[in-house]
């Protein structure tokens, strides 16, 4: 486990400036506009959170695709420009967004089959402690997300469609679910805790501390955006290790069902370098 994390961290540590530039170009205007909108009272807090939450969902595929594109070429010893990375992200934006939205609905399905029965049981037992449902919700989210850990590299580097990428990712995760969950917790928890902690602290400080809650929430949100680069890079490198494993040593060849090896090796290999 340590070796896998170290290899991905080496890629991050070797290219901090372009990665920070990607995050800054995508998310810094987003957070600055959010800050100004709320500080100037152009929108109520709740309405601003909903609007910018939606905008954040639309920006996520761009940032993730740019990071995967750059990392893919760095791993091959090639430096690509941010312009080329943005062009690749723009080409794959709709596929990634569709995949993310579909996974969100899958998560809702998992929540329905886990949390709702638990809620019904609490009602029957007349237990008024909804916090008991949090472990069930966390379990549902983790189990759903872990199946699709490799969506970004499959769509960005292989050019697969949303449905095909979901199917292939689930195949790659099969038999190594515990490892994927463990890696996910190690890499996603730090930015998640930073972002969530900032939001909780900001909510606690309202309304007695002026603009400080907004400043804290904005800064921790942007800081979390920087840290989210690490899991994106990690799961790209993890995917590449599976994809390049010797035949017979792993069922993870980077060719989706249907035997289109020549297409992926030819046409789509050209795609990623455009």
VENFENZI-V37295 format. One record per residue. N is the residue number from 0. RES is the residue in one small letter. PHI is phi in radians with two decimals (NA if undefined). Layout:
# VENFENZI-V37295
n->[N/N]
res->[RES/RES]
phi->[PHI/PHI]
This chain:
# VENFENZI-V37295
n->[0/1/2/3/4/5/6/7/8/9/10/11/12/13/14/15/16/17/18/19/20/21/22/23/24/25/26/27/28/29/30/31/32/33/34/35/36/37/38/39/40/41/42/43/44/45/46/47/48/49/50/51/52/53/54/55/56/57/58/59/60/61/62/63/64/65/66/67/68/69/70/71/72/73/74/75/76/77/78/79/80/81/82/83/84/85/86/87/88/89/90/91/92/93/94/95/96/97/98/99/100/101/102/103/104/105/106/107/108/109/110/111/112/113/114/115/116/117/118/119/120/121/122/123/124/125/126/127/128/129/130/131/132/133/134/135/136/137/138/139/140/141/142/143/144/145/146/147/148/149/150/151/152/153/154/155/156/157/158/159/160/161/162/163/164/165/166/167/168/169/170/171/172/173/174/175/176/177/178/179/180/181/182/183/184/185/186/187/188/189/190/191/192/193/194/195/196/197/198/199/200/201/202/203/204/205/206/207/208/209/210/211/212/213/214/215/216/217/218/219/220/221/222/223/224/225/226/227/228/229/230/231/232/233/234/235/236/237/238/239/240/241/242/243/244/245/246/247/248/249/250/251/252/253/254/255/256/257/258/259/260/261/262/263/264/265/266/267/268/269/270/271/272/273]
res->[x/x/x/x/x/x/x/x/x/x/x/x/x/x/x/x/x/x/x/x/x/x/x/x/x/x/x/x/x/x/x/x/x/x/x/x/x/x/x/x/x/x/x/x/x/x/x/x/x/x/x/x/x/x/x/x/x/x/x/x/x/x/x/x/x/x/x/x/x/x/x/x/x/x/x/x/x/x/x/x/x/x/x/x/x/x/x/x/x/x/x/x/x/x/x/x/x/x/x/x/x/x/x/x/x/x/x/x/x/x/x/x/x/x/x/x/x/x/x/x/x/x/x/x/x/x/x/x/x/x/x/x/x/x/x/x/x/x/x/x/x/x/x/x/x/x/x/x/x/x/x/x/x/x/x/x/x/x/x/x/x/x/x/x/x/x/x/x/x/x/x/x/x/x/x/x/x/x/x/x/x/x/x/x/x/x/x/x/x/x/x/x/x/x/x/x/x/x/x/x/x/x/x/x/x/x/x/x/x/x/x/x/x/x/x/x/x/x/x/x/x/x/x/x/x/x/x/x/x/x/x/x/x/x/x/x/x/x/x/x/x/x/x/x/x/x/x/x/x/x/x/x/x/x/x/x/x/x/x/x/x/x/x/x/x/x/x/x/x/x/x/x/x/x]
phi->[NA/-1.10/-1.11/-1.10/-1.13/-1.15/-1.12/-1.23/-1.13/-1.06/-1.15/-1.13/-1.16/-1.40/-2.38/-1.20/-1.15/-1.13/-1.16/-1.14/-1.13/-1.03/-1.09/-1.15/-1.15/-1.47/-1.82/-1.11/-1.06/-1.05/-1.26/-1.14/-1.15/-1.07/-1.06/-1.14/-1.06/-1.30/-1.12/-1.48/1.05/-1.21/-2.41/-1.08/-0.93/-1.12/-1.16/-1.13/-1.08/-1.18/-1.11/-1.32/-1.09/-1.15/-1.10/-1.07/-1.10/-1.25/-1.45/-0.98/-1.07/-1.15/-1.09/-1.11/-1.14/-1.11/-1.13/-1.13/-1.03/-1.12/-1.09/-1.01/-1.37/-1.06/-1.09/-1.61/1.41/-2.08/-1.70/-1.95/-1.36/-1.15/-1.12/-1.14/-1.13/-1.16/-1.08/-1.14/-1.12/-1.11/-1.17/-1.83/-1.01/-1.15/-1.14/-1.14/-1.08/-1.07/-1.12/-1.10/-1.13/-1.10/-1.14/-1.06/-1.19/-1.13/-1.08/-1.04/-1.11/-1.08/-1.10/-1.11/-1.52/-1.99/-1.31/-1.06/-1.07/-1.12/-1.13/-1.08/-1.12/-1.10/-1.14/-1.12/-1.43/1.02/-1.69/-1.72/-2.33/-1.07/-1.09/-1.12/-1.43/-1.05/-1.05/-1.13/-1.14/-1.08/-1.05/-1.08/-1.14/-1.13/-1.13/-1.25/-1.15/-1.09/-1.17/-2.08/-1.17/-1.90/-1.05/-1.03/-1.14/-1.15/-1.40/-1.35/-1.58/-1.85/1.26/-1.27/-1.39/-1.00/-1.15/-1.10/-1.14/-1.09/-1.11/-1.19/-1.08/-1.06/-1.15/-1.15/-1.33/-0.99/1.57/-2.36/-1.04/-1.08/-1.14/-1.08/-1.11/-1.06/-1.11/-1.08/-1.12/-1.15/-1.64/-1.54/-1.07/-0.98/-1.16/-1.11/-1.16/-1.11/-1.13/-1.15/-1.09/-1.11/-1.15/-1.13/-1.13/-1.11/-1.11/-1.16/-1.42/-1.24/-1.78/-1.54/-2.07/1.09/-1.49/-1.06/-1.03/-1.18/-1.09/-1.12/-1.07/-1.19/-1.17/-1.21/-1.13/-1.18/-1.07/-1.14/-1.06/-1.16/-1.19/-1.17/-1.07/-1.09/-1.12/-1.11/-1.15/-1.07/-1.26/-1.18/-1.15/-1.10/-1.04/-1.12/-1.11/-1.19/-1.21/-1.79/-1.11/-1.03/-1.02/1.62/-1.54/-2.77/-1.45/-1.87/-0.97/-1.40/-2.09/-1.23/-0.98/2.06/1.19/-1.67/-1.08/-1.13/-1.15/-1.18/-1.32/-1.88/-1.01/-1.40/-1.15/-1.20/-0.93/-1.17/-1.70/-1.36]
